[in-house]
Amino acid sequence: MEVNEQYKLLGRRVEDLRQKEDFYPTPRYVTQALLDNYEFSGKIWEPACGDGRMAEVLKEKYADVECSDLIDRGYGTASVDFLLSDKKAPNIITNPPFQLAYEFIVQGLKSAEKTLALLLPIRYLTGKKRAKLYAQFPPAKVIVIPNKVDFLGFGKPAMEFAWFIWEKGRKTGITQIVWAQVKSR
Ligand SMILES: C[S@@+](CC[C@H](N)C(=O)[O-])C[C@H]1O[C@@H](n2cnc3c(N)ncnc32)[C@H](O)[C@@H]1O
């Protein structure tokens, strides 16, 4: 029996069984929701690319997509720790490891020359520490994914997500919220 099945039998939520290094590949429709609701210009860096699930969708629309990950998953450049990198790129797009999501926001705001787009749990709208950060760096746009996202295909997703998009140099202003119209799951 698969370890995930054993876990279900124990009555625990599968989402509590953390994937190694937080590897949760993004379903196509979630990346598509970003592309349908925001236009990027210039080079894109996907700095936590995993097996390329998100990058492959980005490449269908944008020619210049560079990919790296801390772990070698057979896609992009391996052994690049985004949090320790001093590399910059016009646009940074990723679904970060959830346990390091706050650190990815802070690092992404330093590394993105134009736009930072991160897929984050929707509860990232709240929280005292995040409120302080967002007061200094308000997201330009939040794209709400209308259903809970089933990253691993186990059938019982628990968490809601949204794309949080920051535009460099935008210190004030109203954050636009849109609800993605999802065509398929
Ligand atoms: C939630 S998965 C997302 C994978 C891919 N972006 C996608 O959406 O399909 C997070 C990825 O972050 C990588 N990761 C974890 N810590 C990292 C770090 N410090 N720097 C770069 N990548 C990291 C993991 O190896 C994993 O592949």
The ligand as a Tripos MOL2 file, in Angstrom:
@<TRIPOS>MOLECULE
LIG
   27    29     1     0     0
SMALL
NO_CHARGES

@<TRIPOS>ATOM
      1 C1          5.6300   24.0630   -4.5880 C.3       1 LIG1
      2 S1          6.9360   23.3990   -5.6070 S.3       1 LIG1
      3 C2          6.5920   24.2410   -7.1250 C.3       1 LIG1
      4 C3          7.2760   23.6910   -8.3490 C.3       1 LIG1
      5 C4          6.9930   24.4950   -9.6270 C.3       1 LIG1
      6 N1          7.2540   25.9100   -9.4230 N.3       1 LIG1
      7 C5          5.5490   24.3320  -10.0550 C.2       1 LIG1
      8 O1          4.7910   25.2640   -9.8070 O.co2     1 LIG1
      9 O2          5.1660   23.2830  -10.5990 O.co2     1 LIG1
     10 C6          8.3230   24.3000   -4.8800 C.3       1 LIG1
     11 C7          9.6900   24.0120   -5.4630 C.3       1 LIG1
     12 O3         10.6160   24.8580   -4.7530 O.3       1 LIG1
     13 C8         11.8670   24.2030   -4.6800 C.3       1 LIG1
     14 N2         12.6630   24.8580   -3.6210 N.ar      1 LIG1
     15 C9         12.5970   24.6680   -2.2840 C.ar      1 LIG1
     16 N3         13.4330   25.5020   -1.6580 N.ar      1 LIG1
     17 C10        14.0470   26.2400   -2.6370 C.ar      1 LIG1
     18 C11        15.0260   27.2710   -2.6350 C.ar      1 LIG1
     19 N4         15.5350   27.7520   -1.4790 N.pl3     1 LIG1
     20 N5         15.4490   27.7900   -3.8260 N.ar      1 LIG1
     21 C12        14.9350   27.3300   -4.9920 C.ar      1 LIG1
     22 N6         14.0080   26.3460   -5.0630 N.ar      1 LIG1
     23 C13        13.5540   25.8200   -3.8980 C.ar      1 LIG1
     24 C14        11.4980   22.7570   -4.4260 C.3       1 LIG1
     25 O4         12.5530   21.8920   -4.7860 O.3       1 LIG1
     26 C15        10.2340   22.5970   -5.3210 C.3       1 LIG1
     27 O5         10.5750   22.0760   -6.5740 O.3       1 LIG1
@<TRIPOS>BOND
     1     1     2 1
     2     2     3 1
     3     2    10 1
     4     3     4 1
     5     4     5 1
     6     5     6 1
     7     5     7 1
     8     7     8 2
     9     7     9 1
    10    10    11 1
    11    11    12 1
    12    11    26 1
    13    12    13 1
    14    13    14 1
    15    13    24 1
    16    14    15 ar
    17    14    23 ar
    18    15    16 ar
    19    16    17 ar
    20    17    18 ar
    21    17    23 ar
    22    18    19 1
    23    18    20 ar
    24    20    21 ar
    25    21    22 ar
    26    22    23 ar
    27    24    25 1
    28    24    26 1
    29    26    27 1
@<TRIPOS>SUBSTRUCTURE
     1 LIG1         1 GROUP 0 **** ****
